[in-house]
Amino acid sequence: MKILKNQSGSIKPIISIIVVVVALYAGFTFAMPQYRYYTFNSDAKEIARLGLDVPKTTALVMEKITDMNIPVKKEDIKVAINEKRVVNIKTQWKETVNFWGIYEHTFTFKVDITE
């Protein structure tokens, strides 16, 4: 049993390392959908500022969605341009995060940008 224990005879450091690794994994797992949402929101604002027509704006938004592996279909993207050339981009999606089969959470993300 000496192999599992450190010199002071405790396995506390090993348990601490396991807890830290599990916490880091959980943080990464739950942070990735949020990261994709904030990154996409920023990219969509940039696309809206370009002031292109509806088909080009939709194509650029769809390209970003595909690059970021966001589960949105092309028909779920709503792009509108009013007479003052104000661009509005709307879409939404859900992502489910599963933490080793113990805990599952579904995030709902909504994007509504007017530039």
N, C-alpha and C positions, 0 to 999 in steps of 0.2 A: 504494500500500500504506500510505501515511501515514494513511488514514482509519481503518484497523483498529488502529493503534497509538496509545498515549497519547504525551505529550510526551517521555517518556524512551525511547520506541521499544519498549515491551514490551506484550504482550497478556495479561500475567499477571492484571491486575485483571478482565478480561473472563472469563477462565477461572475465577477465584475466584468471581465472581458466578454463573456457570452451576453450579458445584459446590454453592454454597449453595442455589440454587433447587431443584436436584434433591434435595438432602438434606431440605429443608423439605417438598417434595412427598412423598417417601418416608415421612417422619415422620408427616405427616398421614394418608396412606393406611393405614399400619399401626396408627396410634393410634385411628382411629375405631371399629373393632370392639371394642377394649379399653374405650374410653369408653362405648359402648353397654352393654357387659357390666356395668361398675361402676355405671352409672346405673340400669340395670334391677335389679341386685341390691339397691341402696339403696331403690328404689321398691317392690320386692317385700317387703322387710322392713317398710316402712311399711304396706303392705296387710295383711300378716300380723298386725301389731299391732292392727289394727282389730277382729279377732276376729269377723268376719262368718261366715255359713254358707258351705258349699262352693260353691253356684252363684254367689253374689254375689262371693265371693273370686275364683273362676275368671273371671268376667266382668271384674272390675277388672284382673286380671293380663293378660287378653287385650287389654283396652283399652290398657294400657301397651305391650304388645308391638306392637300395631298402630301406635301413635303413634311408636314408635322404629324402625319398619321392621325388626324382628327376625324372621328366618325361622323362626317356630314356629307350628305348627298347634294348634288348640284341643285336639285329642285328645292332644297331647304334653305338656299341662300336667296335673300331678298335684297335687291339693289334698286334704289329709286333716286332719281335726280329731279329736283324741282326747277322752276323757271329761273331761279337765282343761281343755278348751278351748284346747289348744296346737295352733297351726296349723302345718302343714308344707306348703311349696310346693316342688315339684321340676319342673324342665324342663331341656332341653339343646338346643343347636343348633350348627351349623357354619357358619362364614363363610370364604369364600375371597377372598383379596386378591391381585390381579394387578398387578404393578409393570411396566407398559408391555410386557407379554409377555416380559420378560426373566426375572422371578422370580415364582413363585406360591407362596403359603403358605396352608394351611387351618388356621384356629383352631377349636378345639372348646371350647365354653363350657358349663359345668354349673352349675346353680343348685340348691341344696338348703338351704332356709331353714326354721328352726324357731323360732317366737316364741310 
